[in-house]
Amino acid sequence: MKQTHSLSEKLGLFALYFVSVVILIGAAYPIYFVVIASFSDPNALANGKVWFFPQEIFLDGYKKIFEYEPLWTGYRNTIIYTIIGTLVSLCVTIPAAYAMSRRDMMLRNGITIFFTIPMFFGGGMIPTYILMKNLNLIDNPLVLIIPGCFSVYNMIIARTFLQSNIPEALWDAARIDGCGNIRFFFTMVLPLSKAILAVIGLYVAVGIWNSYFDALLYIQSKEYRPLQIALRDILIANSMSMRTGASGQTTGMMQQRLRDLLKYCSIVVSTIPIMCVYPFLQKYFAKGVMIGSIKG
């Protein structure tokens, strides 16, 4: 039987769809604009002619970026840091979350307080730098992986998910069959936790991929620099060359427009890999976030 809606319900649905479309456009258009702006002529961009489609395809921005050799070194380093850092973070966070989700764990409340304190109080930049130096992590690639591998926030999300989705009866049945905690974790918990693994993995991967300040503080050698530092060097180098090479107001305006174009190209180059990975994790990501946010 066909379901009918009253006029008020139809108006409500229309308002809901309209607001959803407005929010979607507001969130998606800036990303779309950055992409088309990176392919457009800088003069057309400066004159406000770029709205929905690229104007006078202009690829000099991408040519300058891809001709910069340290960019490829930065890409390689960032991919390595992201993959290894995400795996290390999952190997640390998920077992900790499982242990904290067990109601029979000794000193559970005290350990929770111990984990929570660093969320409100930090040592500061200078003491942290001194600590990294004493640990011989300055100019060491591990400084971008080890110190930030554990996040209390991610652990709390994972703990909430495990408490909500791993029933206590399942553990009781496994224990009767002679299953220990370690075997239960690997054979039962992990296969049932794909959603939260995707959520935490994506959180950590995006954070490492966009990491900029830590590399700026601790990494000195060019062969260890990540992508974000390489893109920063491109912008600084072009800014300096444009200042020294500019002669006259017209030339200066053109150089400024080219510099703005480089910024759009840098954003596209740095975000494309993450945007390509996200669709494959989207269903797990949405499910994990909703469960972690509603229950707890």
Secondary structure, 3 states (H helix, E strand, C coil): CCCCCCHHHHHHHHHHHHHHHHHHHHHHHHHHHHHHHHCCCHHHHHCCCCCCCCCCCCCHHHHHHHCCHHHHHHHHHHHHHHHHHHHHHHHHHHHHHHHHHCCCCCCHHHHHHHHHHHHHCCCCHHHHHHHHHHCCCCCCHHHHCCCCCCCHHHHHHHHHHHHHHCCHHHHHHHHHCCCCHHHHHHHHHCHHHHHHHHHHHHHHHHHHHCCCHHHHHHCCCHHHCCHHHHHHHHHHHHHHHHHHHCCCHHHHHHHHHHHHHHHHHHHHHHHHHHHHHHHHHHHHHHHHHHHHHHCC
